[in-house]
Amino acid sequence: MELYLFFGLILIYLITSLVLPKHHLQKVWTLAFFICFVVTAVAIGLIKVSGQDVMMSAAELNWYYLLYLFGSLSVVLGFINLWLYRHGVWQIFFAHSNNEEDNNEDI
């Protein structure tokens, strides 16, 4: 199932990258990542609140499915967002600042 999600979202990314301007493309995919994160957090919270039994009930099975589905979506959307913001991420981790010593003195 993860491969279907991965290939489906990559196809949607390719289509949106051809149709939308870069600013809107970043907004759409970042918003999708945040929504998946919130749904995953809600599913984890509702599983935690409902308690744990030896046997899983139908209601818990629904929340575990949502957790699995949106957790998988979050991973794929995370990779897409890393691709979108690759230059910024690269600069954050590998750029050398000339003012590193000045910034350390301020702290």
N, CA, C and O of each residue as an XYZ file, in Angstrom:
428
protein
N       0.817     -1.187      0.000
C       0.000      0.000      0.000
C       0.867      1.259      0.000
O       0.500      2.268     -0.603
N       2.012      1.199      0.675
C       2.868      2.369      0.711
C       3.379      2.734     -0.674
O       3.539      3.911     -0.995
N       3.635      1.726     -1.488
C       4.110      2.014     -2.842
C       3.041      2.705     -3.670
O       3.347      3.597     -4.462
N       1.778      2.299     -3.493
C       0.687      2.976     -4.202
C       0.594      4.431     -3.766
O       0.436      5.325     -4.597
N       0.692      4.666     -2.463
C       0.667      6.044     -1.963
C       1.842      6.842     -2.503
O       1.686      7.984     -2.935
N       3.011      6.231     -2.476
C       4.220      6.910     -2.941
C       4.107      7.284     -4.407
O       4.330      8.439     -4.769
N       3.767      6.330     -5.251
C       3.688      6.599     -6.684
C       2.521      7.515     -7.024
O       2.634      8.350     -7.922
N       1.403      7.372     -6.323
C       0.265      8.254     -6.551
C       0.574      9.691     -6.194
O       0.253     10.605     -6.953
N       1.199      9.900     -5.036
C       1.536     11.264     -4.633
C       2.652     11.861     -5.487
O       2.662     13.068     -5.727
N       3.577     11.046     -5.941
C       4.615     11.550     -6.849
C       3.979     11.979     -8.172
O       4.363     13.002     -8.740
N       3.014     11.207     -8.664
C       2.309     11.580     -9.888
C       1.541     12.882     -9.697
O       1.560     13.748    -10.572
N       0.870     13.025     -8.567
C       0.153     14.266     -8.279
C       1.137     15.427     -8.139
O       0.847     16.540     -8.578
N       2.294     15.175     -7.530
C       3.315     16.219     -7.418
C       3.792     16.663     -8.805
O       3.926     17.860     -9.062
N       4.046     15.707     -9.689
C       4.510     16.063    -11.028
C       3.471     16.893    -11.769
O       3.814     17.859    -12.450
N       2.204     16.520    -11.637
C       1.136     17.277    -12.299
C       1.037     18.685    -11.716
O       0.965     19.666    -12.456
N       1.034     18.779    -10.385
C       0.920     20.103     -9.774
C       2.155     20.961    -10.030
O       2.049     22.185    -10.098
N       3.318     20.339    -10.172
C       4.519     21.139    -10.444
C       4.486     21.730    -11.849
O       5.111     22.759    -12.107
N       3.764     21.086    -12.751
C       3.637     21.634    -14.100
C       2.555     22.709    -14.178
O       2.634     23.610    -15.012
N       1.548     22.616    -13.313
C       0.390     23.506    -13.404
C       0.512     24.723    -12.489
O       0.183     25.835    -12.901
N       0.974     24.533    -11.273
C       0.976     25.599    -10.278
C       2.302     26.360    -10.257
O       3.350     25.799    -10.575
N       2.250     27.647     -9.879
C       3.503     28.369     -9.624
C       4.209     27.798     -8.389
O       3.586     27.131     -7.564
N       5.492     28.061     -8.273
C       6.300     27.464     -7.204
C       5.766     27.816     -5.820
O       5.736     26.959     -4.937
N       5.347     29.056     -5.618
C       4.851     29.491     -4.306
C       3.590     28.704     -3.913
O       3.468     28.260     -2.772
N       2.663     28.534     -4.849
C       1.440     27.777     -4.559
C       1.738     26.293     -4.375
O       1.104     25.619     -3.563
N       2.704     25.795     -5.133
C       3.098     24.396     -4.997
C       3.627     24.122     -3.598
O       3.280     23.112     -2.986
N       4.469     25.024     -3.090
C       4.993     24.859     -1.736
C       3.885     24.964     -0.703
O       3.890     24.222      0.279
N       2.938     25.867     -0.901
C       1.818     25.999      0.031
C       0.986     24.726      0.087
O       0.656     24.241      1.170
N       0.647     24.185     -1.078
C      -0.211     22.996     -1.145
C       0.439     21.810     -0.453
O      -0.203     21.144      0.359
N       1.701     21.533     -0.759
C       2.341     20.339     -0.215
C       2.703     20.499      1.262
O       2.674     19.523      2.012
N       3.038     21.700      1.678
C       3.306     21.915      3.100
C       2.020     21.813      3.906
O       2.019     21.241      4.997
N       0.930     22.356      3.389
C      -0.362     22.249      4.062
C      -0.812     20.791      4.141
O      -1.354     20.365      5.160
N      -0.593     20.028      3.074
C      -0.940     18.604      3.094
C      -0.141     17.864      4.162
O      -0.678     16.992      4.844
N       1.131     18.205      4.309
C       1.955     17.574      5.340
C       1.450     17.915      6.731
O       1.371     17.037      7.589
N       1.109     19.171      6.968
C       0.598     19.570      8.277
C      -0.733     18.899      8.591
O      -0.961     18.484      9.727
N      -1.611     18.788      7.603
C      -2.904     18.121      7.828
C      -2.693     16.653      8.170
O      -3.341     16.135      9.079
N      -1.800     15.975      7.459
C      -1.508     14.571      7.780
C      -0.926     14.442      9.175
O      -1.243     13.495      9.895
N      -0.082     15.377      9.562
C       0.489     15.352     10.896
C      -0.594     15.500     11.952
O      -0.576     14.787     12.955
N      -1.535     16.408     11.746
C      -2.613     16.631     12.713
C      -3.518     15.405     12.807
O      -3.881     14.991     13.909
N      -3.886     14.820     11.672
C      -4.748     13.628     11.695
C      -4.038     12.468     12.378
O      -4.669     11.718     13.122
N      -2.759     12.307     12.144
C      -1.997     11.250     12.812
C      -1.940     11.496     14.311
O      -2.084     10.560     15.098
N      -1.734     12.738     14.714
C      -1.696     13.067     16.143
C      -3.047     12.812     16.801
O      -3.101     12.310     17.924
N      -4.129     13.149     16.123
C      -5.475     12.901     16.668
C      -5.722     11.404     16.797
O      -6.266     10.953     17.805
N      -5.330     10.628     15.791
C      -5.518      9.179     15.855
C      -4.724      8.571     17.007
O      -5.228      7.694     17.709
N      -3.505      9.022     17.206
C      -2.701      8.519     18.334
C      -3.354      8.901     19.651
O      -3.418      8.087     20.573
N      -3.839     10.134     19.746
C      -4.509     10.573     20.972
C      -5.769      9.783     21.265
O      -6.020      9.431     22.418
N      -6.562      9.500     20.254
C      -7.800      8.764     20.481
C      -7.539      7.289     20.802
O      -8.311      6.674     21.538
N      -6.488      6.731     20.271
C      -6.126      5.359     20.649
C      -5.683      5.335     22.105
O      -6.039      4.427     22.856
N      -4.908      6.333     22.496
C      -4.417      6.407     23.875
C      -5.563      6.612     24.865
O      -5.569      6.007     25.937
N      -6.527      7.456     24.516
C      -7.652      7.749     25.395
C      -8.570      6.540     25.550
O      -9.109      6.296     26.629
N      -8.747      5.781     24.461
C      -9.684      4.656     24.507
C      -9.172      3.504     25.355
O      -9.945      2.604     25.683
N      -7.901      3.500     25.718
C      -7.341      2.433     26.550
C      -6.939      1.237     25.705
O      -7.207      1.176     24.505
N      -6.296      0.301     26.358
C      -5.834     -0.884     25.650
C      -6.521     -2.114     26.208
O      -6.616     -2.299     27.421
N      -6.995     -2.943     25.308
C      -7.604     -4.219     25.663
C      -6.756     -5.338     25.086
O      -5.865     -5.119     24.266
N      -7.064     -6.541     25.541
C      -6.364     -7.692     24.985
C      -6.783     -7.897     23.535
O      -5.952     -8.164     22.668
N      -8.079     -7.768     23.286
C      -8.604     -7.901     21.920
C      -8.931     -6.504     21.398
O      -9.379     -5.642     22.154
N      -8.709     -6.292     20.131
C      -8.971     -4.997     19.531
C     -10.434     -4.910     19.132
O     -10.963     -5.833     18.513
N     -11.090     -3.818     19.478
C     -12.477     -3.624     19.076
C     -12.522     -2.991     17.682
O     -11.496     -2.584     17.136
N     -13.718     -2.919     17.125
C     -13.868     -2.345     15.776
C     -13.502     -0.865     15.776
O     -12.915     -0.375     14.811
N     -13.841     -0.149     16.841
C     -13.511      1.275     16.907
C     -12.000      1.485     16.947
O     -11.486      2.394     16.295
N     -11.292      0.662     17.697
C      -9.828      0.769     17.746
C      -9.204      0.412     16.407
O      -8.210      1.010     15.996
N      -9.793     -0.567     15.728
C      -9.277     -0.957     14.419
C      -9.372      0.209     13.445
O      -8.466      0.411     12.636
N     -10.455      0.980     13.507
C     -10.595      2.156     12.643
C      -9.500      3.175     12.930
O      -8.919      3.738     12.003
N      -9.215      3.417     14.210
C      -8.189      4.404     14.548
C      -6.800      3.909     14.177
O      -5.951      4.701     13.769
N      -6.557      2.602     14.314
C      -5.262      2.070     13.890
C      -5.096      2.173     12.377
O      -4.002      2.440     11.880
N      -6.194      1.958     11.649
C      -6.120      2.105     10.191
C      -5.831      3.558      9.820
O      -4.999      3.816      8.949
N      -6.507      4.515     10.469
C      -6.227      5.932     10.204
C      -4.788      6.272     10.560
O      -4.120      7.014      9.839
N      -4.323      5.735     11.658
C      -2.945      5.974     12.073
C      -1.973      5.439     11.038
O      -1.010      6.119     10.686
N      -2.208      4.239     10.549
C      -1.346      3.640      9.538
C      -1.401      4.425      8.235
O      -0.367      4.720      7.636
N      -2.615      4.761      7.798
C      -2.783      5.453      6.522
C      -2.147      6.830      6.546
O      -1.371      7.167      5.651
N      -2.460      7.632      7.555
C      -1.933      8.982      7.592
C      -0.475      9.017      8.037
O       0.241      9.965      7.715
N      -0.029      8.017      8.761
C       1.399      7.909      9.047
C       2.183      7.647      7.776
O       3.242      8.237      7.559
N       1.663      6.762      6.933
C       2.310      6.498      5.643
C       2.272      7.728      4.755
O       3.259      8.054      4.097
N       1.133      8.413      4.735
C       1.040      9.645      3.949
C       2.014     10.699      4.451
O       2.603     11.430      3.656
N       2.185     10.781      5.753
C       3.117     11.761      6.319
C       4.544     11.493      5.873
O       5.298     12.427      5.599
N       4.918     10.227      5.801
C       6.271      9.892      5.352
C       6.474     10.305      3.904
O       7.487     10.914      3.562
N       5.511      9.973      3.055
C       5.632     10.324      1.634
C       5.607     11.836      1.454
O       6.407     12.387      0.697
N       4.688     12.511      2.147
C       4.627     13.971      2.043
C       5.886     14.618      2.618
O       6.309     15.676      2.152
N       6.478     13.993      3.619
C       7.744     14.496      4.145
C       8.848     14.444      3.102
O       9.638     15.381      2.985
N       8.909     13.348      2.341
C       9.907     13.254      1.272
C       9.651     14.285      0.183
O      10.591     14.878     -0.345
N       8.375     14.502     -0.157
C       8.055     15.509     -1.171
C       8.441     16.897     -0.671
O       8.985     17.698     -1.432
N       8.167     17.188      0.591
C       8.544     18.490      1.144
C      10.057     18.648      1.223
O      10.573     19.744      1.004
N      10.775     17.575      1.532
C      12.237     17.659      1.497
C      12.723     17.978      0.087
O      13.676     18.737     -0.089
N      12.068     17.397     -0.915
C      12.448     17.685     -2.289
C      12.138     19.143     -2.638
O      12.940     19.813     -3.289
N      10.971     19.633     -2.203
C      10.590     21.011     -2.501
C      11.548     22.013     -1.864
O      11.916     23.012     -2.482
N      11.942     21.741     -0.639
C      12.779     22.678      0.115
C      14.225     22.210      0.202
O      14.921     22.529      1.167
N      14.680     21.464     -0.787
C      16.020     20.865     -0.740
C      17.113     21.921     -0.660
O      18.115     21.712      0.024
N      16.944     23.048     -1.341
C      17.983     24.087     -1.297
C      18.057     24.714      0.094
O      19.146     24.949      0.616
N      16.905     24.980      0.684
C      16.891     25.551      2.031
C      17.445     24.587      3.061
O      18.193     24.982      3.955
N      17.072     23.311      2.934
C      17.583     22.300      3.867
C      19.088     22.136      3.686
O      19.822     22.000      4.665
N      19.545     22.149      2.449
C      20.982     22.028      2.177
C      21.739     23.193      2.800
O      22.807     23.001      3.382
N      21.191     24.401      2.682
C      21.844     25.574      3.257
C      21.843     25.521      4.778
O      22.816     25.925      5.416
N      20.763     25.029      5.357
C      20.701     24.942      6.814
C      21.789     24.022      7.356
O      22.452     24.350      8.340
N      21.970     22.873      6.717
C      22.896     21.883      7.252
C      24.336     22.058      6.780
O      25.262     21.692      7.503
N      24.544     22.605      5.594
C      25.889     22.603      5.043
C      26.456     23.976      4.719
O      27.614     24.062      4.310
N      25.700     25.046      4.880
C      26.224     26.381      4.587
C      27.096     26.849      5.744
O      26.775     26.626      6.912
N      28.177     27.485      5.410
C      29.080     28.026      6.416
C      28.868     29.532      6.485
O      28.928     30.230      5.473
N      28.625     30.005      7.665
C      28.403     31.427      7.860
C      29.711     32.089      8.255
O      30.498     31.527      9.017
N      29.935     33.279      7.734
C      31.118     34.047      8.123
C      30.962     34.643      9.508
O      31.942     34.998     10.163
N      29.713     34.746      9.943
C      29.432     35.382     11.224
C      29.179     34.372     12.335
O      28.523     34.706     13.322
N      29.678     33.153     12.204
C      29.448     32.132     13.237
C      30.043     32.553     14.574
O      29.425     32.354     15.620
N      31.222     33.126     14.549
C      31.859     33.537     15.798
C      31.106     34.698     16.425
O      30.982     34.768     17.648
N      30.598     35.614     15.596
C      29.838     36.757     16.117
C      28.524     36.281     16.745
O      28.111     36.796     17.784
N      27.866     35.297     16.114
C      26.607     34.785     16.647
C      26.802     34.046     17.959
O      25.937     34.103     18.833
N      27.919     33.356     18.110
C      28.180     32.623     19.347
C      28.461     33.580     20.512
O      28.153     33.259     21.660
N      29.036     34.740     20.229
C      29.301     35.697     21.287
C      28.023     36.339     21.807
O      27.949     36.707     22.979
N      27.023     36.476     20.954
C      25.752     37.071     21.363
C      24.969     36.168     22.295
O      24.170     36.651     23.097
N      25.180     34.883     22.204
C      24.447     33.920     23.020
C      25.067     33.896     24.367
O      24.618     33.153     25.240
